[in-house]
Amino acid sequence: MAEPTYRFFDVQVLRTERLSRSLVRVVFGAVAGGAGLGGVGGLGAVVSGGRDQRLKLFLPQAGQDAPVLPDVLDTDWYARWRALDPAVRGIMRTYTVRDVRRDPDELDIDFALHGDLGPASRWASAAAPGDRLALLAPVVTDNGGVDFRPPEGTDWVLLCADETAVPAVAGILEWLPAGTPVKAWISVGDPADRVELPTKCEAEVSWLTRPASLAEAVAAATLPAGRPYAWLAGEASLVREVRRHLVGPRAFPRPAVRFTGYWRAGTTEDALLEEST
Ligand SMILES: Cc1cc2nc3c(=O)[nH]c(=O)nc-3n(C[C@H](O)[C@H](O)[C@H](O)COP(=O)(O)OP(=O)(O)OC[C@H]3O[C@@H](n4cnc5c(N)ncnc54)[C@H](O)[C@@H]3O)c2cc1C
């Protein structure tokens, strides 16, 4: 049987850092005696494929110290997790691996805070050293959780994102080879949501404060010549609108546009999961 590309890790908050008005970095480390980031208990060490590498995190319910997971975490973990009482089992959410470091083993996730509305945002806004989570994180760098894959022969890259996809954009800009032409548009709620995005690319990053429209900004732009590769992520309707413009009036080939709704206004991630299963 093929080796799994993702495994579960028990982690705790080591520290937090405020990156902007809405973005908080949570740095995770292993829990003593748990299945640690460094591979305690026979688990492989957590790694990241970089770019927009995704992972699942499991939050404790109110009143729990640590998330409740199935006793057996094998390839059938998802069915086992679904069989648990939704009011008791760990709350599953999808996030981006912002960074992984060794000696000591640490993993960063940048959370866009959107108030008290969702359990992940609520948890992250109060996160403190010692708080526990579980991660389902990659243990091989070549895994199915990286979407940003510009094909050979790509001449330039277009990125569109909101706050939730800023960590992925940061990872993409770090990963792309020096000199790659990039045009990026990022929609935020407030100018204080902007962060530095270090890169060796020839990147032109435009920050838009809502209600300014991403799709309108892209539509008004002069785009470089050559073969494009577009990557769009953020609120689902925003992403759809930009994609429609790119594959419509701009005539981008459909396979050259990678788009992902990171969340949908008015819908929890649990409800989105129910829809898709
Ligand atoms: C592949 C992938 C990678 C992602 N990476 C990141 C990441 O690195 N950082 C990050 O912050 N998010 C990321 N997200 C988005 C994150 O998973 C969602 O925002 C998620 O819904 C947050 O969970 P919650 O428990 O806070 O809210 P939920 O319980 O899922 O939702 C509660 C309510 O809040 C609304 N809502 C959810 N997110 C937002 C938001 N950002 N602003 C305003 N309202 C919102 C929902 O529409 C719903 O009405 C990623 C999503 C995907 C699919």
The ligand as an SDF file (V2000), in Angstrom:
LIG
                    3D

 53 58  0  0  0  0  0  0  0  0999 V2000
   -7.2040   25.6670    0.7310 C   0  0  0  0  0  0  0  0  0  0  0  0
   -7.6140   26.7200    1.7590 C   0  0  0  0  0  0  0  0  0  0  0  0
   -6.6260   27.4170    2.4380 C   0  0  0  0  0  0  0  0  0  0  0  0
   -6.9860   28.4100    3.3740 C   0  0  0  0  0  0  0  0  0  0  0  0
   -5.9960   29.0630    4.0340 N   0  0  0  0  0  0  0  0  0  0  0  0
   -6.3210   30.0170    4.9510 C   0  0  0  0  0  0  0  0  0  0  0  0
   -5.3040   30.6920    5.6880 C   0  0  0  0  0  0  0  0  0  0  0  0
   -4.1030   30.3940    5.5860 O   0  0  0  0  0  0  0  0  0  0  0  0
   -5.7000   31.6630    6.5530 N   0  0  0  0  0  0  0  0  0  0  0  0
   -7.0200   31.9810    6.7230 C   0  0  0  0  0  0  0  0  0  0  0  0
   -7.3190   32.8700    7.5190 O   0  0  0  0  0  0  0  0  0  0  0  0
   -8.0020   31.3260    6.0670 N   0  0  0  0  0  0  0  0  0  0  0  0
   -7.6780   30.3480    5.1930 C   0  0  0  0  0  0  0  0  0  0  0  0
   -8.6700   29.6800    4.5340 N   0  0  0  0  0  0  0  0  0  0  0  0
  -10.0670   30.1030    4.7730 C   0  0  0  0  0  0  0  0  0  0  0  0
  -10.6620   29.5100    6.0410 C   0  0  0  0  0  0  0  0  0  0  0  0
  -10.6370   28.1140    5.9670 O   0  0  0  0  0  0  0  0  0  0  0  0
  -12.1310   29.9970    6.1540 C   0  0  0  0  0  0  0  0  0  0  0  0
  -12.1630   31.3950    6.2980 O   0  0  0  0  0  0  0  0  0  0  0  0
  -12.8890   29.3080    7.2850 C   0  0  0  0  0  0  0  0  0  0  0  0
  -14.2610   29.4130    7.0060 O   0  0  0  0  0  0  0  0  0  0  0  0
  -12.6210   29.9170    8.6610 C   0  0  0  0  0  0  0  0  0  0  0  0
  -13.3000   29.1250    9.6150 O   0  0  0  0  0  0  0  0  0  0  0  0
  -14.1430   29.7620   10.8180 P   0  0  0  0  0  0  0  0  0  0  0  0
  -14.3640   28.6430   11.7710 O   0  0  0  0  0  0  0  0  0  0  0  0
  -13.4580   30.9930   11.3060 O   0  0  0  0  0  0  0  0  0  0  0  0
  -15.4970   30.2070   10.1440 O   0  0  0  0  0  0  0  0  0  0  0  0
  -16.7480   29.2750    9.6770 P   0  0  0  0  0  0  0  0  0  0  0  0
  -17.3680   28.6050   10.8540 O   0  0  0  0  0  0  0  0  0  0  0  0
  -16.2930   28.3860    8.5500 O   0  0  0  0  0  0  0  0  0  0  0  0
  -17.7410   30.3610    9.1200 O   0  0  0  0  0  0  0  0  0  0  0  0
  -18.5340   31.1780    9.9960 C   0  0  0  0  0  0  0  0  0  0  0  0
  -19.0410   32.3880    9.2210 C   0  0  0  0  0  0  0  0  0  0  0  0
  -17.9290   33.2340    8.9410 O   0  0  0  0  0  0  0  0  0  0  0  0
  -17.8490   33.5090    7.5460 C   0  0  0  0  0  0  0  0  0  0  0  0
  -16.4220   33.6170    7.1940 N   0  0  0  0  0  0  0  0  0  0  0  0
  -15.4990   32.6320    7.0650 C   0  0  0  0  0  0  0  0  0  0  0  0
  -14.2840   33.1510    6.7810 N   0  0  0  0  0  0  0  0  0  0  0  0
  -14.4600   34.4960    6.7420 C   0  0  0  0  0  0  0  0  0  0  0  0
  -13.5920   35.5900    6.5130 C   0  0  0  0  0  0  0  0  0  0  0  0
  -12.2680   35.4210    6.2950 N   0  0  0  0  0  0  0  0  0  0  0  0
  -14.0950   36.8470    6.5590 N   0  0  0  0  0  0  0  0  0  0  0  0
  -15.4080   37.0660    6.8160 C   0  0  0  0  0  0  0  0  0  0  0  0
  -16.2930   36.0700    7.0480 N   0  0  0  0  0  0  0  0  0  0  0  0
  -15.8120   34.8080    7.0180 C   0  0  0  0  0  0  0  0  0  0  0  0
  -18.5630   32.3380    6.8730 C   0  0  0  0  0  0  0  0  0  0  0  0
  -19.0900   32.7200    5.6120 O   0  0  0  0  0  0  0  0  0  0  0  0
  -19.6670   32.0340    7.8690 C   0  0  0  0  0  0  0  0  0  0  0  0
  -20.7690   32.9010    7.6670 O   0  0  0  0  0  0  0  0  0  0  0  0
   -8.3500   28.6810    3.6150 C   0  0  0  0  0  0  0  0  0  0  0  0
   -9.3420   27.9410    2.9560 C   0  0  0  0  0  0  0  0  0  0  0  0
   -8.9730   26.9730    2.0280 C   0  0  0  0  0  0  0  0  0  0  0  0
  -10.0540   26.1840    1.3270 C   0  0  0  0  0  0  0  0  0  0  0  0
  1  2  1  0
  2  3  1  0
  2 52  2  0
  3  4  2  0
  4  5  1  0
  4 50  1  0
  5  6  2  0
  6  7  1  0
  6 13  1  0
  7  8  2  0
  7  9  1  0
  9 10  1  0
 10 11  2  0
 10 12  1  0
 12 13  2  0
 13 14  1  0
 14 15  1  0
 14 50  1  0
 15 16  1  0
 16 17  1  0
 16 18  1  0
 18 19  1  0
 18 20  1  0
 20 21  1  0
 20 22  1  0
 22 23  1  0
 23 24  1  0
 24 25  2  0
 24 26  1  0
 24 27  1  0
 27 28  1  0
 28 29  2  0
 28 30  1  0
 28 31  1  0
 31 32  1  0
 32 33  1  0
 33 34  1  0
 33 48  1  0
 34 35  1  0
 35 36  1  0
 35 46  1  0
 36 37  1  0
 36 45  1  0
 37 38  2  0
 38 39  1  0
 39 40  1  0
 39 45  2  0
 40 41  1  0
 40 42  2  0
 42 43  1  0
 43 44  2  0
 44 45  1  0
 46 47  1  0
 46 48  1  0
 48 49  1  0
 50 51  2  0
 51 52  1  0
 52 53  1  0
M  END
$$$$
